[in-house]
Amino acid sequence: MATTAPAPVFDRETLLAAARERTGLSDFGDTWFLEPMDRYIAAANAEGKLTPAGFAGQTESILKGLASRLRMVEDIKRHPEILDEKVEVAAIILGLPRTGSTIFHRLLASAPGMTAIRWYEAQNYAPLPGDEPGNPQARRAYAQAMIDGWLNLSPELASIHPLDPEAPDEEIIILGQLFITTMVEAMTFIPSFAKWLDSYDQSKGYEDLKTILKYLQWQDPSRRNRKWVLKSPSNLPYTDVIADAFPDAVLVMTHRDPLEVVPSYVSMEAALYKLNSVHSDTEVGAFWFPRLAGWMKRFEEARARIGEDRFIDIDYREVAKEPLKQAERVLARIGIPLDAEIEAALAEFMAGNKREQRPMHDYSLERFGLEEQAIREAFASYRARFVR
């Protein structure tokens, strides 16, 4: 009688050994990340319901992150001047997901004098074998292959999030490789890990992010003297941490009605989970609706502590109507002078990034077992203040 092979499971030492073998290196530097790594492994093995392809994909995600860390530690040993890079993070975009933050981030980053983490760099922040200074061809190819694979498994992602190896994207892709931030729970359905993460101090991760930004700037010296703009909805529940890590940065909050945000984001999560596991739409909705409401509650408390002077508010509807005007509000706040060159660059970006150039994103409350009244109640204070 044939027996079914046991489902594969993650093992910390096996993964660390594989990363060392891949790179020929052994020093991970500060190993603070092992605690969240162990928590992720336990939750993924127990709850993740990963398909064989999903297990392979998540294994690769872990290994590339570990390999990047090994390579960065080695590069810093050989080039200690990396740590002397002066990085200015001028603006950090936060807000609920699906609030127009991606297009707004890319718009700001397109302005002369600005820069941001590119998608291919977020996937592998250390150069790969085959890369050359000024020509990261191996990383670009890796990123494009990832996108092609994702769209093959989950074609609806094309309508949800514009995927481009060269485009600015979220720092949480990097931090997720350190097993922190909401990137982890966004890619693997692990509610117990999400609950644990709520009380975990992520400050060491953001200290590492500062080093990684220096490392990226060292790789591309043209970024020196430019202002960095970061962006992630993951900043919402951890606003205190990122505000402390980058005390001079303006916090840019994008706003949209949660009645639109919640089903849109749950739809995105359903598409992401489809890449590597099998979960019903109602399961995904039942997890992410209260999760998003919890993020907002944490943010509202943090904003009161931090103070209004750190924030600038951007309405999704205003970005749709007058994107250049909204971008100029932020650029003026962070000291980028508005001139003809800035105006031309922003206009050129918008001309090539219109929403109608991608398929429409179709979603509904009913598909995910969500109710309008419940969302109204959960986000009552936020809607009263920011949604009119």
C-alpha positions in Angstrom: 0.0 0.0 0.0 1.4 3.3 -1.1 2.1 5.9 1.7 1.9 9.6 1.3 5.1 11.4 1.8 5.1 13.8 4.8 4.7 17.5 3.9 8.0 19.3 3.9 8.8 21.5 6.8 11.1 24.4 7.4 14.2 23.9 9.6 16.3 26.8 10.7 19.7 25.1 10.6 19.0 23.6 7.2 18.1 27.0 5.8 21.2 28.7 7.3 23.4 26.0 6.0 21.9 26.3 2.5 22.5 30.1 2.5 26.1 29.6 3.5 26.6 27.0 0.7 25.0 29.3 -1.8 27.3 32.2 -1.0 30.5 30.5 0.3 30.2 32.8 3.3 29.4 32.1 7.0 29.1 35.4 8.9 25.5 36.7 9.3 26.6 39.5 11.6 24.2 40.2 14.4 21.8 37.2 14.6 18.9 39.0 16.3 16.7 37.9 13.4 16.9 34.2 14.5 14.1 34.8 17.1 11.5 36.0 14.5 12.8 33.4 12.1 12.1 30.6 14.6 8.6 32.1 15.2 7.9 32.2 11.5 9.1 28.6 11.0 6.9 27.3 13.8 3.8 29.1 12.5 4.4 28.3 8.8 4.9 24.6 9.6 1.8 24.5 11.7 -0.6 26.8 9.8 0.8 27.8 6.4 -0.8 25.0 4.3 1.9 25.6 1.7 1.6 23.8 -1.6 4.8 22.0 -2.8 5.4 25.0 -5.2 4.6 27.4 -2.3 7.1 25.7 0.0 9.7 25.9 -2.7 8.9 29.6 -3.3 9.0 30.5 0.3 12.3 28.6 0.8 13.8 30.6 -2.0 12.5 33.8 -0.4 14.2 32.9 2.8 17.4 31.9 1.2 17.8 35.0 -0.9 17.3 37.1 2.2 19.9 35.1 4.2 22.3 35.2 1.2 21.9 39.0 0.9 22.8 39.4 4.5 25.9 37.2 4.2 27.1 39.1 1.2 26.4 42.5 2.8 28.3 41.6 6.0 31.2 40.5 3.8 31.2 43.6 1.7 31.2 45.8 4.8 34.2 43.9 6.1 36.0 44.6 2.8 34.7 48.1 2.4 34.1 49.7 5.8 33.5 53.0 4.1 30.0 51.7 3.3 29.1 52.7 6.9 30.2 56.2 6.2 27.6 56.8 3.6 25.3 59.7 4.5 21.7 58.7 3.8 18.9 61.2 4.1 15.4 59.7 4.5 13.2 62.7 3.9 9.8 61.2 3.6 8.1 58.0 4.7 4.7 57.1 3.2 2.3 55.2 5.4 -1.4 54.6 5.5 -3.8 51.8 4.9 -2.9 49.6 1.9 -4.7 50.3 -1.3 -4.8 54.1 -0.7 -2.8 55.1 -3.8 0.5 54.9 -1.9 2.3 53.0 -4.6 1.7 55.4 -7.4 2.3 58.4 -5.1 5.6 56.8 -3.9 6.8 56.3 -7.5 5.7 59.8 -8.4 7.7 61.4 -5.6 10.7 59.2 -6.4 10.7 60.3 -10.0 11.4 63.9 -9.0 15.0 65.1 -9.6 16.8 65.1 -6.2 14.8 62.0 -5.0 15.5 58.3 -4.8 13.9 55.1 -3.5 14.5 51.4 -3.2 13.9 49.6 -6.5 11.9 46.4 -6.7 14.9 44.3 -7.9 17.0 45.7 -5.1 14.3 44.8 -2.5 14.4 41.2 -3.7 18.2 41.0 -3.5 19.8 44.0 -1.8 23.3 42.6 -2.3 24.8 42.1 -5.7 24.5 38.7 -7.2 27.3 36.8 -9.1 27.0 38.2 -12.6 26.3 41.7 -11.5 28.8 44.5 -12.4 29.1 47.9 -10.9 26.5 50.1 -12.5 24.9 47.1 -14.2 23.0 44.8 -11.8 21.9 42.5 -14.7 21.7 39.3 -12.6 19.4 41.0 -10.0 17.2 42.5 -12.7 16.9 39.1 -14.4 16.0 37.4 -11.1 13.3 40.0 -10.4 11.8 39.7 -13.8 11.7 35.9 -13.5 9.9 36.4 -10.2 7.3 38.6 -11.7 6.7 36.3 -14.6 6.2 33.4 -12.2 3.8 35.3 -10.0 1.7 36.4 -12.9 1.6 32.9 -14.3 0.2 31.6 -11.0 -2.0 34.6 -10.1 -2.7 36.7 -13.2 -5.0 39.1 -11.3 -2.0 40.6 -9.6 -1.4 42.6 -12.8 -4.6 44.6 -12.0 -3.8 45.0 -8.3 -0.2 46.1 -8.0 2.0 47.3 -10.8 5.0 45.0 -10.9 8.2 46.4 -12.4 11.8 45.4 -11.6 13.0 49.0 -11.9 10.2 50.7 -10.1 10.4 52.0 -6.5 8.8 49.6 -4.0 8.5 48.8 -0.4 11.3 48.5 2.2 9.2 45.8 3.9 10.2 43.4 1.1 13.7 43.6 2.6 12.6 43.6 6.2 10.4 40.6 5.5 13.6 38.7 4.7 14.5 39.4 8.3 11.2 37.8 9.4 9.7 41.1 10.6 7.0 43.5 9.4 3.7 42.6 7.9 5.4 41.3 4.7 5.8 38.0 6.4 2.1 37.5 7.1 1.2 39.0 3.7 2.9 36.1 1.9 2.1 33.2 4.3 -1.2 32.7 6.1 0.1 32.5 9.6 -2.3 34.2 12.1 -0.3 33.0 15.2 2.8 34.7 13.9 0.9 37.9 13.2 -0.4 37.9 16.8 3.2 37.4 18.1 4.6 40.1 15.8 2.2 42.7 17.4 4.2 42.8 20.5 7.7 42.2 19.1 10.2 45.1 19.2 11.2 45.6 15.5 13.7 48.4 16.2 16.7 46.3 15.4 15.2 45.6 12.0 15.0 49.3 11.2 18.5 49.8 12.4 19.5 47.2 9.9 17.5 49.0 7.3 19.6 52.1 7.8 22.7 50.1 7.0 21.0 48.5 4.0 20.2 52.0 2.6 23.8 53.0 3.0 24.8 49.8 1.2 22.4 50.5 -1.7 23.7 54.1 -1.9 27.3 52.8 -1.9 26.5 50.5 -4.8 25.1 53.4 -6.8 27.0 56.6 -6.0 24.7 58.7 -8.2 22.2 58.5 -5.2 24.5 60.5 -3.0 23.0 63.9 -2.0 19.6 62.7 -3.1 16.7 62.4 -0.6 15.2 58.9 0.0 11.5 58.3 0.1 10.3 55.1 1.8 6.8 53.6 1.6 4.9 50.8 3.1 1.4 50.2 4.7 3.4 48.1 7.2 4.5 51.3 8.7 1.0 51.9 9.9 1.0 49.5 12.9 4.7 50.3 13.6 4.6 54.1 13.2 6.4 54.7 16.5 9.3 52.4 15.4 9.9 54.0 12.0 9.3 57.6 13.3 12.1 56.9 15.9 14.4 55.3 13.4 14.2 58.3 11.0 13.4 61.3 13.3 13.9 63.9 10.5 11.6 62.3 8.0 8.1 63.7 7.2 5.4 61.1 7.7 3.1 61.1 4.6 -0.2 59.5 5.3 -2.4 58.5 2.3 -6.1 58.2 2.9 -9.0 56.3 1.3 -12.3 55.1 2.6 -11.9 51.7 4.3 -15.2 50.6 2.6 -13.0 50.5 -0.6 -9.7 49.7 1.1 -10.7 46.6 3.0 -12.2 44.5 0.1 -9.4 45.7 -2.2 -6.6 44.7 0.1 -8.3 41.4 1.0 -8.5 40.7 -2.7 -4.8 41.4 -3.0 -4.0 39.0 -0.1 -6.1 36.3 -1.7 -4.1 36.7 -4.9 -0.8 36.6 -3.0 -1.8 33.5 -0.9 -2.8 31.8 -4.2 0.9 31.9 -5.1 1.8 29.3 -2.4 -1.2 28.0 -0.5 -4.9 27.2 -0.6 -7.3 29.2 1.6 -10.9 30.2 1.0 -11.8 33.8 0.4 -13.9 34.0 3.6 -10.9 32.7 5.6 -8.7 35.5 4.2 -11.4 38.1 4.8 -12.0 36.9 8.4 -8.3 37.4 9.1 -7.5 40.6 7.3 -10.5 42.8 8.1 -9.9 42.8 11.9 -6.1 42.9 11.2 -6.5 46.2 9.2 -8.8 47.6 11.9 -6.2 46.8 14.5 -3.5 48.5 12.5 -5.5 51.6 12.3 -6.2 51.7 16.1 -2.5 51.3 16.8 -1.7 54.1 14.3 -4.2 56.5 15.8 -2.6 56.0 19.2 0.9 56.4 17.8 0.0 59.6 15.9 -1.3 61.2 19.1 2.0 60.4 20.8 4.2 61.5 17.9 2.5 64.8 17.2 0.8 66.4 14.2 3.9 68.4 13.1 5.5 65.2 11.7 2.5 64.4 9.4 1.2 65.5 6.0 -2.1 64.0 4.8 -2.8 63.1 1.2 -6.3 62.1 0.1 -6.6 59.3 -2.5 -9.2 61.3 -4.4 -7.0 64.4 -4.6 -4.1 62.3 -6.0 -6.4 61.0 -8.7 -7.6 64.5 -9.6 -4.4 66.5 -9.1 -1.4 64.2 -8.7 1.2 66.9 -9.4 -0.2 69.3 -7.0 -0.2 66.7 -4.2 3.3 65.6 -5.0 4.5 69.2 -4.9 3.0 69.6 -1.4 5.3 66.9 -0.1 8.3 68.0 -2.1 8.0 71.6 -0.8 7.7 70.3 2.7 11.0 68.3 2.5 12.9 71.1 0.8 12.9 70.0 -2.9 12.6 73.3 -4.8 9.8 73.4 -7.3 11.0 74.4 -10.8 10.4 73.6 -14.4 12.6 70.5 -14.3 10.6 69.0 -11.3 7.3 69.8 -13.0 8.4 68.2 -16.3 9.7 65.0 -14.5 6.5 64.6 -12.6 4.3 65.1 -15.6 6.4 62.6 -17.7 6.0 60.0 -14.9 2.2 60.5 -14.7 1.9 60.3 -18.5 3.5 56.8 -18.5 1.7 55.5 -15.4 -2.0 56.0 -15.9 -4.4 53.6 -14.1 -6.2 52.7 -17.3 -2.9 51.2 -18.7 -3.5 48.2 -16.4 -6.5 45.9 -16.2 -9.2 46.9 -13.7 -9.1 45.4 -10.2 -12.5 43.7 -9.5 -13.4 43.1 -5.9 -16.5 43.1 -3.6 -17.4 42.8 0.1 -19.6 39.8 -0.5 -16.9 37.7 -2.1 -14.9 37.8 1.2 -17.9 37.5 3.6 -17.5 41.2 4.7 -20.3 43.5 5.7 -20.4 47.3 5.1 -21.8 48.1 8.6 -19.0 46.2 10.3 -16.4 48.2 8.4 -18.1 51.5 9.2 -18.1 50.7 12.9 -14.5 49.4 13.0 -13.1 52.5 11.3 -15.6 55.0 12.7 -13.1 57.4 14.2 -10.8 57.3 11.2 -13.6 57.9 8.7 -15.0 60.7 10.7 -11.6 62.5 10.7 -10.2 61.7 7.2 -13.0 60.5 4.9 -15.5 63.1 4.0 
